[in-house]
Every structure is written in structure tokens, then in C-alpha cells.
Amino acid sequence: MKRGYFLMLLILKLSVSQAQINNYVEISATDTENDIIRKAANVKPTARQLRWQQLELTAFFHLGVNTFTDKEWGDGTESPAIFNPTELDTRQWVKACKDAGIKQVIITAKHHDGFCLWPSEFTNHSVKNAPWKNGKGDVVKELSEACKEMNIGFGIYLSPWDRNHPSYGTEAYNDYFVQQLTELLSNYGTVDEVWFDGANGEGKNGKKQVYDFDRWYKVIRNLQPQAVIAIMGPDVRWVGTETGYGREQEWSVVPVNVMDAAEVSSNSQTSVAIKPTGDMRGDVLGSREKILKAKALAWYPAETDVSIRPGWFYHSQEDDKVKSPEKLLDIYFNAVGRNGVLLLNIPPDRKGLLSDADIKSLVGWTKLRDDLFSNNLAKDAKLKLPKKGKSRLLFDGKDATAITWKKELSQYTIALDLKNEQTFSVCNLQEDISKGQRVEKFELEGWQNGHWIKITEGTTIGYKRLLKFKPFTTSKIRLCILSSRLQPSIAEIGLF
């Protein structure tokens, strides 16, 4: 399900309100290197961005006419008569996800084929003309209610590209899109995420649509102000692949270009329009080298998406190609464990159920994670810290409680006496990102044979960093932060 993300470089504009200016800062031509580093260290997530990051695991449900044609991209000529998931059960979907530790789900309310999973007033190409439930069904409603019942986040994907609607390629289509967006954001309770991609093919008139993203963003902010707007949006960016693997060095604070800055005023409703600098799919986006050349910086974290199957829609021939629990665990380490949020696609089948093969893999993956992270071997350690009496904050499982140094130092160290020898092969580190993302380089060392030995090393930490290495046995370790943008704020340390 290639997203057409290359178009992001041409058409994406991000709206950052004056009221949320702490997640955006401009760089002056007179700023010194120290000034820029200080500014970068104090760029922080908005409340909606922080909530999204703390989810860690989210899910995608791709369902539509493609489910019944065995296609990945429909062409818009499919008849609604083929859509008939006779056993559809959104509660089964949500329960399977919640049991797997997934905290938010997104439904493909409309894919590129234009078929709507809700009875839209503005098109006949929807479930209201399908045999499913005699045209009285509403997948979006059933899923939103299941999410509310099980206390899990609910999001929608509304494809900007529409291969069915005759107005696509004209300004009238933006009106149509706003009408549908308004329906989805007005009739289904709280919407926690709105997901757009950049797919932008030609319409029946041979023209590509000029998407009015700024107008769409205003609709979302007005109707569902708590919702994050991802991927073609101002809150969350795409990591750059559909493999589930994030960058080795992932910064949430990245350079952006300033646009229409003169429009900024003291009016809290005024927006600064910004867009990414260069290719947002590069290997390193927010390094010190990058930010020193920036015109502005914004908190713009990465979502890492992947399907549990080779395709994004269900195909029975892929039942034996479902990713194994072990593969999903490796993806977890390289997505969530690299300062990202994992968006895992789990497509319902033609009956309207998650398949046994998919659920079996989810169950196995959950057990692997539970077994691995159930016992933090550092939780009873005696610590040498910059603040006395605060050691328990590093093991309380809360990313908002942290150890922060009062003074700027050339190096910051946390030493842990494990009391007894312990053998471990995984380390978990977290920053309190509500204060910003600051760590640029660190090492984990263990005491053996009378001296410190480097166990592993890394660059960024951010919300979460997971590191795997050969089993190491010691009774003492120390975390050495070798480079940081101002004083770091370490929320969690775990050894497993």
C-alpha cells in the first residue's frame, strides 16, 4: 500500500498554532551554536503529541471492497454489492488488539477506491448500497462504539485520493472531502487520530487534485481538537518505510522551513505555516549538524507502519505468510525501541473477522514481550544520582517522573549497584519528553575484572530506546551520557 509520500515534499503544510508555540521555534541569523542548541532542547510536544507517543502501539484495520476483489488498490469501479462481511464483529477486532497491548486503532473509512464504510450522505458509493445488513450497516459506528466500550483510542483514515468521485481533480472535490470529514468527526464521538496519506493519482478528468490541507486541518482542529493529524499532517510524520523499522538515530525535533511568518500575531488563532526541510526520509533528520543549519525547528515525531501480512488488505493466500511473534518482537525493538510509535496493520477477512493466523501471532508476540519485560533486574539497585531520595523514579514505570540534573556538565552519569551479579541482554532507557528530547550520545558500561567495560552504546533516546546485546554479567553498571542538549531528564532505566 504505497502511500505516494514523495508528494509530501511538494504539498505538505503544517499548521502550528500560536497557543502551542512551544513545539515550534524559529532560528535567528544571529543565533550562536549554543543559542540553537538551547532552543532545540526546549522544543516540546503538544499535549496531543505526548499522548500519542505514550500509546507506543496502534493498529490499522484495512477493510473495504479490496477485501473482496483481492486487490490492494481498487480503481473506483467496484460495485457496493460485493461488500458483504456477514460475520463482521468489531468487538473481536478491538479485543484482540487490546489483549496485545495496542492502545489505539484506525479504520480505513475510505480508501483510494472511494468506497465508504459509513453511510455517507454525499455519495452512493458506500455501505448504504451494500447487501451487508441490507444497507443499514455502519462499520465506523460499530468500531467507534467497540473502542469506547473497551477504552481504547479510535482513529480514522480518509483517503485524499478518490478514484470514484466525479469531482476529483477539481476544487469541488475539496468541498466534498470537507463534507465527508465533517460527517466522520461529528457523528462518532471522540476521534483521537486522523490519518492522511499523500496518494495523488489522476482523476477521471485526467487531472490530479490539489489538496486543501490547510482547510482540512482547520476542520479537524475545530471538531476534534485533541486528535493528532498524521502522516500528511502537522502532528506526526511518516518514518519513511513500510517495514516497521525506524532509524538508528531518531529525533522528534527536526528542521522545518518557515512560511508566511508575517501572518503570526498575538492572536492565538493565527497559525504559522511550516513545511519539512528537504527529504524527511533521510537517515538522520535532527542531528546537531542538521539543526545548526535550520531556519526553524518543530516537534514532529515519527510513526512507523507495517502490515502483519505482505499486503494491507486481507488475502487468503497470505494466511501462511503472517509475521511470526519473533519478527513482531524485532519490529517492536526497532520501532517503539527507536523513539517511534508502531502502527501495525491487521486486516479483517471477508467474514469481517481478524483471522486465526493473525490472532495467533498477536498472542505469541504479546507473550514474548510480557516474558521479556516482566522483571526489571535493576529495580532494586542502589543508585548514585544527582538528587538524593529520587532513585525510585527510574523504576516506577512512569515517563513523566524523571531525574534531571541542575547544572550543565560535560558528561552525566548514573551508577547502579545491582547488589548481586545479574545477567542481562536488553536495556530500556527513557527520557521525560515533556521536557524535550536532549540525549545525543550515551554508553552503558559494566564493572568486570576491576574496570569498566562498554556493554553497548547509542545516540538518541527520546521517549524510549531499547538495546539488545550479548548477555552480560555484572553487579554494577553505569549509564554515561556523553553528549546532551542541556541537562538530560532520564525517566526510566531497565535491565532484562
KOLKE-778030 format. One record per residue (C-alpha): residue number from 1; chain; x negated, y, z. Coordinates in pm, 1 decimal. Last residue first. Layout:
# KOLKE-778030
NODE    k  c        xx        yy        zz
NODE  NUM  A         X         Y         Z
...
This chain:
# KOLKE-778030
NODE    k  c        xx        yy        zz
NODE  496  A   -1615.2    -750.2    3124.6
NODE  495  A   -1770.3    -427.6    3250.7
NODE  494  A   -1555.3    -115.4    3281.9
NODE  493  A   -1620.5     254.5    3327.2
NODE  492  A   -1335.0     506.3    3320.6
NODE  491  A   -1268.1     882.2    3327.2
NODE  490  A   -1603.4    1042.1    3245.1
NODE  489  A   -1591.6    1420.4    3204.1
NODE  488  A   -1906.5    1539.0    3029.1
NODE  487  A   -2066.6    1875.9    3111.5
NODE  486  A   -2128.9    2097.7    2809.4
NODE  485  A   -2136.5    1932.8    2465.0
NODE  484  A   -2327.5    1620.8    2562.8
NODE  483  A   -2653.6    1443.2    2485.4
NODE  482  A   -2841.3    1173.1    2673.5
NODE  481  A   -2555.3    1040.5    2881.6
NODE  480  A   -2719.9     762.9    3081.7
NODE  479  A   -2488.9     498.0    3222.1
NODE  478  A   -2665.2     290.5    3484.5
NODE  477  A   -2656.6     -72.9    3573.8
NODE  476  A   -2747.7    -280.2    3878.5
NODE  475  A   -2689.7    -643.5    3978.2
NODE  474  A   -2791.8    -788.1    3644.0
NODE  473  A   -2703.2   -1047.6    3382.3
NODE  472  A   -2649.6    -955.6    3016.0
NODE  471  A   -2438.7   -1146.3    2765.8
NODE  470  A   -2523.7   -1029.2    2410.8
NODE  469  A   -2340.8    -711.7    2312.9
NODE  468  A   -1992.3    -570.0    2258.9
NODE  467  A   -1906.7    -202.1    2306.0
NODE  466  A   -1565.3     -46.8    2356.8
NODE  465  A   -1526.5     330.7    2347.8
NODE  464  A   -1205.8     501.8    2453.9
NODE  463  A   -1054.6     851.3    2451.3
NODE  462  A   -1373.9    1010.5    2323.7
NODE  461  A   -1691.2     802.9    2346.5
NODE  460  A   -1924.6     923.7    2071.2
NODE  459  A   -2281.2     810.7    2008.7
NODE  458  A   -2365.1     464.6    2130.7
NODE  457  A   -2614.8     247.2    2310.5
NODE  456  A   -2656.9    -105.8    2439.5
NODE  455  A   -2834.9    -306.4    2707.1
NODE  454  A   -3144.2     -85.4    2746.3
NODE  453  A   -3368.1    -231.6    3012.7
NODE  452  A   -3451.1     -59.8    3342.0
NODE  451  A   -3743.4    -196.3    3544.0
NODE  450  A   -3836.8    -438.3    3820.9
NODE  449  A   -3764.7    -765.4    3645.7
NODE  448  A   -3418.1    -657.6    3534.0
NODE  447  A   -3209.3    -348.6    3602.3
NODE  446  A   -2950.7    -278.8    3330.8
NODE  445  A   -2912.0      18.8    3099.9
NODE  444  A   -2618.3     164.9    2906.9
NODE  443  A   -2718.6     442.2    2670.0
NODE  442  A   -2540.2     757.9    2558.0
NODE  441  A   -2510.6    1008.1    2274.8
NODE  440  A   -2269.2    1287.0    2177.2
NODE  439  A   -2036.4    1300.0    2478.5
NODE  438  A   -1804.3    1602.2    2473.4
NODE  437  A   -1445.2    1540.8    2370.9
NODE  436  A   -1207.7    1788.4    2536.1
NODE  435  A   -1072.8    1845.8    2887.6
NODE  434  A    -751.7    1651.5    2816.2
NODE  433  A    -997.2    1406.8    2662.8
NODE  432  A   -1085.4    1260.6    3001.4
NODE  431  A   -1361.6    1042.2    2862.4
NODE  430  A   -1351.0     665.2    2850.7
NODE  429  A   -1606.2     383.8    2854.0
NODE  428  A   -1549.6       9.0    2825.7
NODE  427  A   -1845.8    -230.7    2825.5
NODE  426  A   -1841.5    -588.6    2698.9
NODE  425  A   -2092.7    -873.7    2737.9
NODE  424  A   -2100.9    -934.2    3113.7
NODE  423  A   -2292.8   -1140.1    3368.2
NODE  422  A   -2290.2   -1021.9    3728.1
NODE  421  A   -2557.3   -1031.8    3994.0
NODE  420  A   -2429.5    -916.4    4329.2
NODE  419  A   -2386.4    -572.8    4487.3
NODE  418  A   -2278.4    -424.1    4149.7
NODE  417  A   -2486.7    -113.0    4223.6
NODE  416  A   -2374.0     140.0    3964.7
NODE  415  A   -2572.6     446.6    3855.4
NODE  414  A   -2402.2     736.1    3673.9
NODE  413  A   -2645.8     960.2    3491.3
NODE  412  A   -2623.1    1292.2    3308.4
NODE  411  A   -2908.9    1428.2    3098.9
NODE  410  A   -3035.1    1777.7    3008.4
NODE  409  A   -2800.8    1919.5    3270.0
NODE  408  A   -2508.9    2163.8    3271.9
NODE  407  A   -2370.6    2206.9    3620.5
NODE  406  A   -2050.0    2103.3    3794.3
NODE  405  A   -2047.5    1747.1    3661.9
NODE  404  A   -1709.0    1588.5    3593.4
NODE  403  A   -1588.9    1253.5    3726.1
NODE  402  A   -1242.5    1170.2    3597.9
NODE  401  A    -874.7    1121.7    3661.7
NODE  400  A    -666.5    1178.0    3345.3
NODE  399  A    -778.8     853.4    3179.4
NODE  398  A    -615.4     649.0    3452.5
NODE  397  A    -709.4     282.4    3502.3
NODE  396  A    -819.2     348.4    3860.9
NODE  395  A   -1177.2     227.8    3810.2
NODE  394  A   -1372.6     547.8    3748.2
NODE  393  A   -1161.5     743.8    3994.9
NODE  392  A   -1272.5     505.9    4268.9
NODE  391  A   -1614.6     674.3    4275.6
NODE  390  A   -1482.9    1014.4    4388.8
NODE  389  A   -1599.2    1015.7    4751.4
NODE  388  A   -1914.3    1213.9    4679.2
NODE  387  A   -1937.0    1407.7    4356.8
NODE  386  A   -2229.6    1388.2    4112.7
NODE  385  A   -2222.3    1010.1    4146.5
NODE  384  A   -2432.7     721.9    4271.3
NODE  383  A   -2191.7     434.2    4273.9
NODE  382  A   -2131.1     122.8    4479.5
NODE  381  A   -1958.0    -130.8    4261.4
NODE  380  A   -1625.1    -289.3    4348.3
NODE  379  A   -1458.2    -225.3    4008.8
NODE  378  A   -1768.7    -301.6    3802.7
NODE  377  A   -1672.5    -657.4    3710.2
NODE  376  A   -1343.2    -532.3    3566.3
NODE  375  A   -1117.9    -838.2    3567.0
NODE  374  A    -818.6    -870.9    3334.7
NODE  373  A    -991.2    -722.3    3028.4
NODE  372  A   -1094.0   -1038.1    2845.6
NODE  371  A    -803.8   -1263.1    2943.2
NODE  370  A    -545.0    -994.4    2869.2
NODE  369  A    -704.3    -907.9    2536.1
NODE  368  A    -724.8   -1271.1    2423.8
NODE  367  A    -371.4   -1335.6    2546.6
NODE  366  A    -236.9   -1039.8    2348.1
NODE  365  A    -406.6   -1163.4    2032.7
NODE  364  A    -256.7   -1509.8    2074.5
NODE  363  A      92.4   -1368.3    2117.3
NODE  362  A      51.4   -1138.5    1816.5
NODE  361  A     -72.6   -1428.3    1602.1
NODE  360  A     224.4   -1643.6    1697.6
NODE  359  A     457.8   -1351.5    1627.1
NODE  358  A     320.0   -1312.4    1275.1
NODE  357  A     347.2   -1681.9    1193.8
NODE  356  A     697.7   -1706.0    1338.9
NODE  355  A     811.3   -1429.0    1105.1
NODE  354  A     949.5   -1096.6    1225.4
NODE  353  A    1318.7   -1101.8    1143.3
NODE  352  A    1540.7    -934.3     884.2
NODE  351  A    1628.2   -1254.7     702.0
NODE  350  A    1416.4   -1141.9     409.5
NODE  349  A    1111.2   -1104.8     636.9
NODE  348  A    1019.8    -821.7     874.8
NODE  347  A     678.4    -661.3     814.1
NODE  346  A     423.6    -626.2    1097.4
NODE  345  A     197.0    -327.3    1021.4
NODE  344  A     -56.0    -242.7    1290.5
NODE  343  A    -124.6     125.2    1359.5
NODE  342  A    -431.8     135.5    1585.2
NODE  341  A    -507.3     464.7    1760.3
NODE  340  A    -867.3     579.7    1734.5
NODE  339  A   -1161.2     657.0    1961.6
NODE  338  A   -1380.0     369.6    1844.8
NODE  337  A   -1253.7      98.9    2079.4
NODE  336  A    -897.0     166.9    1964.0
NODE  335  A   -1004.5      93.9    1605.6
NODE  334  A   -1320.4    -119.5    1600.3
NODE  333  A   -1254.3    -311.7    1919.6
NODE  332  A    -888.8    -362.0    1824.6
NODE  331  A    -994.1    -483.3    1478.9
NODE  330  A   -1213.9    -748.5    1641.7
NODE  329  A    -919.6    -852.4    1857.5
NODE  328  A    -696.6    -872.2    1550.1
NODE  327  A    -950.5   -1099.7    1381.8
NODE  326  A    -958.9   -1327.2    1685.9
NODE  325  A    -579.9   -1340.5    1701.9
NODE  324  A    -580.7   -1452.3    1337.6
NODE  323  A    -467.1   -1228.7    1051.8
NODE  322  A    -173.3   -1378.0     864.3
NODE  321  A    -276.9   -1551.2     541.7
NODE  320  A     -73.8   -1870.9     580.3
NODE  319  A     257.4   -1685.3     565.7
NODE  318  A     129.6   -1488.8     263.9
NODE  317  A     335.1   -1680.9       7.6
NODE  316  A     646.0   -1575.8     197.3
NODE  315  A     589.5   -1211.2     107.6
NODE  314  A     677.2    -944.8     364.5
NODE  313  A     588.1    -586.2     280.1
NODE  312  A     250.9    -430.1     361.9
NODE  311  A      43.2    -691.9     186.2
NODE  310  A    -264.2    -890.7     297.4
NODE  309  A     -91.8    -964.2     629.4
NODE  308  A    -123.8    -813.9     980.0
NODE  307  A    -136.5    -482.2     799.1
NODE  306  A    -391.2    -213.8     879.0
NODE  305  A    -392.4     147.7     997.3
NODE  304  A    -644.6     352.2    1194.5
NODE  303  A    -511.8     688.7    1312.0
NODE  302  A    -778.0     954.4    1357.6
NODE  301  A    -776.7    1266.3    1573.7
NODE  300  A    -746.8    1630.6    1461.9
NODE  299  A    -843.5    1872.8    1738.0
NODE  298  A    -944.0    2171.3    1528.2
NODE  297  A   -1263.5    2359.2    1443.5
NODE  296  A   -1316.8    2671.9    1234.6
NODE  295  A   -1563.5    2809.6     981.5
NODE  294  A   -1792.3    2509.9    1023.5
NODE  293  A   -2166.1    2488.0     953.2
NODE  292  A   -2265.1    2422.2    1315.8
NODE  291  A   -1973.5    2178.5    1334.0
NODE  290  A   -2122.2    1942.6    1076.3
NODE  289  A   -2475.6    1918.7    1218.9
NODE  288  A   -2333.6    1868.8    1568.1
NODE  287  A   -2128.7    1576.8    1439.5
NODE  286  A   -1758.0    1612.2    1363.9
NODE  285  A   -1689.8    1431.2    1038.1
NODE  284  A   -1933.8    1141.4    1015.5
NODE  283  A   -1891.4     863.9     756.8
NODE  282  A   -1676.1    1070.3     522.8
NODE  281  A   -1301.9    1013.7     475.2
NODE  280  A   -1208.4    1374.2     553.2
NODE  279  A   -1377.0    1478.2     228.0
NODE  278  A   -1444.2    1851.5     229.0
NODE  277  A   -1314.3    2081.2     502.0
NODE  276  A    -960.9    1997.1     606.9
NODE  275  A    -680.1    2253.6     585.1
NODE  274  A    -563.2    2539.1     801.7
NODE  273  A    -253.5    2759.2     809.8
NODE  272  A    -238.5    2972.5    1122.5
NODE  271  A     115.8    2992.2    1250.2
NODE  270  A     330.8    3268.8    1394.6
NODE  269  A     597.2    3154.1    1639.9
NODE  268  A     395.7    3264.6    1943.3
NODE  267  A     399.7    3624.0    1817.0
NODE  266  A      67.2    3769.3    1924.5
NODE  265  A     -32.4    3773.7    1561.7
NODE  264  A    -190.7    3544.3    1306.5
NODE  263  A     -97.0    3634.5     949.9
NODE  262  A    -444.4    3769.7     883.6
NODE  261  A    -579.1    3416.5     923.1
NODE  260  A    -418.4    3321.2     594.8
NODE  259  A    -637.8    3012.2     563.8
NODE  258  A    -921.8    2896.2     788.2
NODE  257  A   -1110.8    2586.6     678.1
NODE  256  A   -1145.1    2290.9     912.1
NODE  255  A   -1433.9    2128.1    1096.0
NODE  254  A   -1361.1    1831.4    1325.2
NODE  253  A   -1284.4    1772.3    1692.8
NODE  252  A   -1148.8    1417.6    1729.8
NODE  251  A   -1495.7    1282.6    1659.1
NODE  250  A   -1552.5     924.0    1555.2
NODE  249  A   -1908.6     790.5    1530.3
NODE  248  A   -1906.1     419.3    1444.1
NODE  247  A   -1607.6     495.6    1223.7
NODE  246  A   -1282.3     304.4    1236.4
NODE  245  A   -1192.9     -44.0    1116.6
NODE  244  A    -824.8    -133.6    1071.9
NODE  243  A    -883.8    -217.9     706.6
NODE  242  A    -657.4      44.1     547.4
NODE  241  A    -938.1     295.5     503.1
NODE  240  A    -996.8     667.7     559.2
NODE  239  A    -919.9     728.0     925.4
NODE  238  A    -595.2     907.5     837.0
NODE  237  A    -529.3    1230.0    1022.4
NODE  236  A    -305.8    1314.9    1320.0
NODE  235  A    -148.8    1641.9    1436.3
NODE  234  A    -127.0    1877.6    1139.3
NODE  233  A      33.2    1646.6     884.4
NODE  232  A     -25.3    1432.9     580.6
NODE  231  A    -109.6    1148.2     817.1
NODE  230  A      78.3    1213.3    1083.2
NODE  229  A     315.7    1462.5    1241.7
NODE  228  A     336.1    1409.6    1616.5
NODE  227  A     685.8    1446.8    1757.6
NODE  226  A     747.1    1658.6    2070.2
NODE  225  A     905.5    1944.7    1874.1
NODE  224  A    1179.3    1720.8    1727.6
NODE  223  A    1435.2    1948.1    1558.5
NODE  222  A    1243.8    2276.5    1524.0
NODE  221  A     893.8    2132.2    1495.1
NODE  220  A    1019.0    1878.5    1242.0
NODE  219  A    1197.3    2136.5    1027.2
NODE  218  A     894.0    2365.9    1043.4
NODE  217  A     668.5    2081.8     927.0
NODE  216  A     893.0    2020.2     625.7
NODE  215  A     870.4    2385.1     519.8
NODE  214  A     491.8    2381.4     545.8
NODE  213  A     479.3    2050.5     357.0
NODE  212  A     656.6    2186.9      50.5
NODE  211  A     548.9    1903.8    -179.1
NODE  210  A     473.8    1999.1    -539.6
NODE  209  A     628.7    1701.8    -716.5
NODE  208  A     459.7    1542.4   -1014.2
NODE  207  A     620.1    1582.8   -1353.1
NODE  206  A     707.3    1332.6   -1626.1
NODE  205  A    1080.1    1402.2   -1596.4
NODE  204  A    1135.0    1058.6   -1443.1
NODE  203  A     896.2    1157.5   -1165.5
NODE  202  A     518.1    1133.3   -1172.7
NODE  201  A     326.3     992.6    -882.3
NODE  200  A     247.1    1167.1    -552.9
NODE  199  A     150.1     935.0    -268.6
NODE  198  A      14.9    1161.5       5.1
NODE  197  A     151.8     983.1     309.1
NODE  196  A     395.1    1111.4     567.4
NODE  195  A     462.0     976.6     917.2
NODE  194  A     691.8    1146.8    1167.3
NODE  193  A     623.3    1038.5    1524.4
NODE  192  A     811.9    1050.6    1854.0
NODE  191  A    1171.5    1074.9    1730.3
NODE  190  A    1416.8    1121.1    2016.5
NODE  189  A    1779.1    1050.4    1933.9
NODE  188  A    1887.1     907.4    1601.0
NODE  187  A    2116.2    1162.3    1435.9
NODE  186  A    1924.9    1489.1    1410.1
NODE  185  A    1570.7    1397.3    1303.1
NODE  184  A    1676.9    1142.4    1043.0
NODE  183  A    1950.3    1361.5     896.5
NODE  182  A    1722.0    1666.4     890.4
NODE  181  A    1455.4    1472.1     703.6
NODE  180  A    1715.5    1368.6     449.4
NODE  179  A    1831.3    1726.7     390.0
NODE  178  A    1472.4    1851.8     388.9
NODE  177  A    1384.7    1598.5     120.3
NODE  176  A    1679.9    1706.3     -92.5
NODE  175  A    1574.4    2070.1     -65.2
NODE  174  A    1218.6    1973.5    -160.1
NODE  173  A    1366.8    1784.9    -454.7
NODE  172  A    1535.5    2099.8    -583.1
NODE  171  A    1189.6    2246.8    -645.7
NODE  170  A    1145.2    1999.2    -930.0
NODE  169  A     934.5    1686.0    -981.2
NODE  168  A    1185.3    1457.2    -810.1
NODE  167  A    1534.7    1585.2    -886.3
NODE  166  A    1650.4    1257.5   -1041.7
NODE  165  A    1595.8    1055.4    -721.9
NODE  164  A    1467.9     703.2    -781.9
NODE  163  A    1086.9     710.3    -782.0
NODE  162  A    1070.7     914.8    -462.0
NODE  161  A     727.6    1026.4    -341.6
NODE  160  A     743.6    1210.4      -9.2
NODE  159  A     801.8     874.7     161.4
NODE  158  A     983.2     908.5     493.8
NODE  157  A     815.9     712.7     771.5
NODE  156  A     997.4     731.2    1102.7
NODE  155  A     893.5     696.5    1465.4
NODE  154  A    1023.5     546.7    1789.0
NODE  153  A     835.8     506.9    2117.9
NODE  152  A     918.5     217.5    2350.2
NODE  151  A    1149.7     215.3    2647.7
NODE  150  A    1315.8    -120.3    2575.0
NODE  149  A    1669.5      17.4    2536.7
NODE  148  A    1546.6     333.8    2364.2
NODE  147  A    1344.7     130.5    2115.3
NODE  146  A    1638.7    -100.6    2046.8
NODE  145  A    1864.2     202.0    1989.8
NODE  144  A    1618.9     358.3    1745.3
NODE  143  A    1589.3      26.6    1562.2
NODE  142  A    1963.0     -18.4    1521.8
NODE  141  A    2007.7     340.7    1408.3
NODE  140  A    1728.8     320.9    1150.1
NODE  139  A    1861.5      -8.3    1015.4
NODE  138  A    2209.7     133.9     953.5
NODE  137  A    2478.0    -110.1     840.9
NODE  136  A    2829.6     -38.0     716.3
NODE  135  A    2772.5    -137.2     352.9
NODE  134  A    2944.0    -469.3     397.9
NODE  133  A    2709.3    -558.8     684.4
NODE  132  A    2433.9    -613.7     429.7
NODE  131  A    2602.1    -612.1      88.2
NODE  130  A    2421.0    -286.6       1.5
NODE  129  A    2587.7      36.8    -108.1
NODE  128  A    2576.4     203.6     233.5
NODE  127  A    2224.8      65.6     271.5
NODE  126  A    2091.0     333.9      39.1
NODE  125  A    2061.4     457.9    -317.9
NODE  124  A    2392.3     643.9    -311.3
NODE  123  A    2214.2     963.2    -215.3
NODE  122  A    2274.7    1274.0      -2.7
NODE  121  A    2489.8    1144.8     281.5
NODE  120  A    2221.6     897.9     378.9
NODE  119  A    2347.5     564.2     505.1
NODE  118  A    2017.0     457.2     668.9
NODE  117  A    1753.2     223.3     529.8
NODE  116  A    1714.9     449.2     226.7
NODE  115  A    1597.0     325.7    -113.1
NODE  114  A    1374.9     588.4    -278.8
NODE  113  A    1138.5     339.8    -444.8
NODE  112  A     843.3     517.3    -278.2
NODE  111  A     955.8     402.0      66.9
NODE  110  A    1244.8     536.8     276.1
NODE  109  A    1313.8     472.1     645.3
NODE  108  A     984.5     282.2     658.1
NODE  107  A    1012.8     226.7    1034.7
NODE  106  A     754.0     332.8    1293.0
NODE  105  A     689.5     166.1    1629.5
NODE  104  A     545.9     284.9    1961.7
NODE  103  A     394.7     123.3    2270.6
NODE  102  A     239.8    -198.9    2142.6
NODE  101  A     124.3    -414.2    2435.2
NODE  100  A     195.6    -743.0    2257.0
NODE   99  A     513.1    -805.7    2460.2
NODE   98  A     627.6    -460.3    2347.3
NODE   97  A     576.9    -555.4    1985.0
NODE   96  A     762.0    -884.8    2007.5
NODE   95  A    1041.5    -712.6    2199.9
NODE   94  A    1069.7    -438.6    1938.1
NODE   93  A    1100.5    -675.8    1645.0
NODE   92  A    1344.9    -909.9    1819.8
NODE   91  A    1554.4    -608.7    1922.3
NODE   90  A    1558.3    -502.4    1557.2
NODE   89  A    1752.1    -815.1    1466.2
NODE   88  A    1838.6    -864.4    1099.1
NODE   87  A    1995.7   -1204.7    1045.2
NODE   86  A    2158.3   -1141.9     703.5
NODE   85  A    1879.4    -923.9     560.7
NODE   84  A    2082.0    -828.6     249.5
NODE   83  A    1919.8    -575.4      16.4
NODE   82  A    1958.2    -707.6    -338.7
NODE   81  A    2283.4    -516.6    -399.4
NODE   80  A    2101.6    -185.3    -347.5
NODE   79  A    1990.4    -229.7    -709.5
NODE   78  A    1624.5    -175.2    -787.5
NODE   77  A    1549.2      98.1   -1042.5
NODE   76  A    1331.5     301.1    -805.3
NODE   75  A     998.5     158.7    -920.2
NODE   74  A     921.0     -50.1    -615.1
NODE   73  A     570.2     -56.7    -471.4
NODE   72  A     454.1    -365.2    -281.5
NODE   71  A     667.9    -606.3    -478.1
NODE   70  A     813.1    -939.2    -369.4
NODE   69  A    1155.1    -831.0    -500.6
NODE   68  A    1349.9    -889.8    -177.4
NODE   67  A    1108.8    -728.8      68.2
NODE   66  A    1044.6    -459.8    -191.1
NODE   65  A    1409.6    -355.3    -148.7
NODE   64  A    1326.9    -240.1     201.2
NODE   63  A    1128.6    -326.7     513.7
NODE   62  A     782.0    -216.9     623.6
NODE   61  A     777.2    -208.5    1004.1
NODE   60  A     470.6     -25.0    1136.5
NODE   59  A     332.3     -71.3    1486.4
NODE   58  A     150.1     134.2    1748.5
NODE   57  A    -134.7      53.2    1987.8
NODE   56  A    -351.2     303.5    2177.3
NODE   55  A     -45.2     488.5    2316.2
NODE   54  A    -276.1     726.3    2504.8
NODE   53  A    -375.1     893.9    2179.7
NODE   52  A     -11.4     979.7    2100.1
NODE   51  A      47.9    1134.4    2442.8
NODE   50  A    -262.1    1347.8    2401.7
NODE   49  A    -157.2    1465.2    2054.8
NODE   48  A     191.0    1561.6    2177.1
NODE   47  A      47.9    1751.1    2474.2
NODE   46  A    -191.8    1938.3    2247.5
NODE   45  A    -544.7    1807.6    2229.1
NODE   44  A    -842.3    2013.9    2342.0
NODE   43  A   -1111.3    2232.9    2185.3
NODE   42  A   -1332.1    2333.6    2478.2
NODE   41  A   -1643.7    2138.1    2385.0
NODE   40  A   -1630.6    2274.2    2030.6
NODE   39  A   -1630.1    2633.1    2156.9
NODE   38  A   -1927.3    2567.9    2382.5
NODE   37  A   -2115.7    2400.2    2099.0
NODE   36  A   -2039.8    2696.8    1873.3
NODE   35  A   -2161.9    2951.4    2127.6
NODE   34  A   -2477.4    2749.4    2194.5
NODE   33  A   -2556.0    2740.9    1822.4
NODE   32  A   -2508.8    3117.3    1811.0
NODE   31  A   -2186.4    3281.3    1697.4
NODE   30  A   -2232.1    3594.1    1482.7
NODE   29  A   -2058.1    3450.1    1175.9
NODE   28  A   -1764.4    3369.6    1403.6
NODE   27  A   -1624.3    3019.1    1441.3
NODE   26  A   -1248.5    2990.7    1477.1
NODE   25  A   -1082.2    2768.7    1735.4
NODE   24  A    -798.2    2515.5    1728.0
NODE   23  A    -653.6    2275.5    1986.0
NODE   22  A    -643.2    2553.2    2248.3
NODE   21  A    -429.3    2764.1    2012.2
NODE   20  A    -112.6    2575.4    2104.0
NODE   19  A     110.1    2880.9    2150.3
NODE   18  A     -48.2    3036.5    1843.2
NODE   17  A      90.9    2747.9    1644.4
NODE   16  A    -130.1    2522.1    1439.4
NODE   15  A      11.2    2432.0    1099.9
NODE   14  A    -192.7    2201.4     879.1
NODE   13  A    -195.6    2226.9     503.2
NODE   12  A    -253.5    1925.1     283.1
NODE   11  A    -232.0    1982.6     -92.1
NODE   10  A    -566.4    1931.9    -261.6
NODE    9  A    -783.6    1731.9     -22.6
NODE    8  A    -482.0    1531.0      90.7
NODE    7  A    -432.5    1423.9    -267.0
NODE    6  A    -706.7    1166.1    -218.8
NODE    5  A    -465.3    1006.0      24.2
NODE    4  A    -263.0     843.0    -251.3
NODE    3  A    -134.7     597.9       9.1
NODE    2  A    -247.5     261.6    -118.8
NODE    1  A       0.0       0.0       0.0
